[in-house]
Amino acid sequence: MATSRRRDARAGPGVDPGDARAARSAALDALARRDRSAGELRRKLVDKGFTSGIAAQVIDRLCAEKLVDDRRYVENFVSFHATRGHGPLRIRADLRTAGVDDELVDLAVEAYPDWLEQVRRAHQKKFGIRPPADYADQQRRDRFLRVRGFTGGQIRMALGFDTDLDVDA
């Protein structure tokens, strides 16, 4: 009983959890603000109090109308976040959190052409062109780039270290 009261409170007054028209309206409202993955939109609708069956039905219809397209979402997400200085590891994690299929995520991240250029840009934007002053400075730079989601090989290449034996470069 407490669960249904909580669900009704989240859905708002007068919202029927089985109302497909209201669910579609809520989905379109969310999509008007920004593009979303199908999984993210499904979670949003269920959180608003709509049943998972209604949410799936609405999302299937929106996919058929090309208003929700995970492939387009992933390509835009990777491009946008890569140019903001985020690396492939962080982007993969963020997309999986958004409920996107792992295979689609891997394809988009692998297809992005210039991760090395992005790691160099992120490094230069934060630290300038001067080399690390000492080992502690080098470690600080490495930590910053790892938090941004770049691989160890990409970081070593950006910092100018020998990467002949790296597997992930």
N, C-alpha and C positions, 0 to 999 in steps of 0.2 A: 504494500500500500504506500509506503514512503517512497518507493522507487517511482511509482506512477505520478505521485505528486511532484517529485523533483523533475520528471520528464515534462509534465505539463507546465511547470514554471519556466523551464528553459524554452519551451515552444512558444510561450507567450499566451496571453489570454485569448481564448476563442479559436486556437489553432488545432485542427484535427490531425493527429499523427498519421492517419491513412489518407489524407487529402492530397492527391497527386497534383492537382492544379496549384495548391499552395506550395508544395514542394518544388515544383517547376519554377514558380515565381521566386522562391528563396534562392534557388540555384542560379537563375538568371541575374538576380540581384548580386550574388557573390561574384559571378563572372563579369559583371559590369565594372567591378573595381579592378580586377586583374585576372589574367589567365590562370587556371588551376588544373591540376591533374584530376583524373577521374577518382582516384583514391582519396585525394584531399577533399574534393567536393562531396564524396560519399560521407566522409567523416563529419564534414560541416553540417550536412543535412540531418544525419543521425543525432548530432549534438543539439540541433535545434528542436529535436523531438519527433522527427518523422521516422517511420519504421524503415528498417534496412531494405525490405522488399520494395517499398515505394521509392526509396532513394535509388536503388539499382534500376528500377524501371525508368525513372526520370533521367538518370545518367545515360542509360542505353539510348534513349530517344535523343538526348543532346549530342551524343556521339554520332548517331545516324545523321543528324543535321549539321555535323561538323562544327558545332559550337564548343565541344570538348574534344580535344585531340591530344593524346599523351605524347605522340611523336613530336608534334609541333611544340608542345609545352617543354619537352626535354631539350630540344635544339635551342630554343630561345633561352632557357634557363642556363644551359652550359655556356652559351655565347655571352650572355649578360654577366654571369658571375665570374667567368674567366677574365673578362676585361676589367672587372673590379679587383682583380688580384687574388682570387681564390683558386686553389689548386684542384687537381682531379680527385684527390681523396676526400676533400671536404665536399665537393660538388656531388660526388657519388653518395656520400652519407646524407646530404640534404635531400637529394632526390628519392632515396629509399625511404626517408622519413615522410616524404610527401606521398608515398604509396605507389610509386611508379615501378613497373616491372624491371627486375634486375637486368635482363637481357637488353632492354631498350636503353637503360642507363649506360651499360657497358659499351654498347655500340656508339652512342653519342659522345661519350668521353673519349673513346679511342679515335673517333673521327675528327675530334678537334685538332687542328693542325699545329698550333704553336704554343705548347705548354712551356717550352724552354724560354721563349720570348716573354711569356707572362711572368714566369718566376724572376727573370732578370728585371723586368719592369717593376714588379712589387718590391724587389730588393733595392733597386735604385731609388724608388720613390721614398722609401723609409730611411735608407742609410746614405744616399748619395753615391758618388762614384769612388770615394776613397776606400782603399782596402781595409780589412779589419786591423785594428791597432795591435791587438794581442789575442791570446787564446780565448779569454773571457768574452771579448767583443765578437769573435768568430762564433762562439757558442750562442750568444744572444741573437745573432743574425740567423743562425740555424734554427733556433727555437721559434723565432718569429715566422719563418717560412714554413716550418712544420705545422704550426697552428693554422696557418693559412691553407694548409691542405696539400702541399707539394711533397713529392716523394724524395727520399734521401738522394737518389741519383740526380734528380733535377736540381736539388739544392747544391750539391757538390759541383755540378756543371756551372751553375750560376755564380758560385763563389770562386770558380776557377781552379778547382782541385782535380787531380788525376782520377778519371772515371773508367779506366780501362777494364777493371775487374767488376764494375757495377753490373748487377743484373737488371735493376729497375730504371736505368738511365734511358 
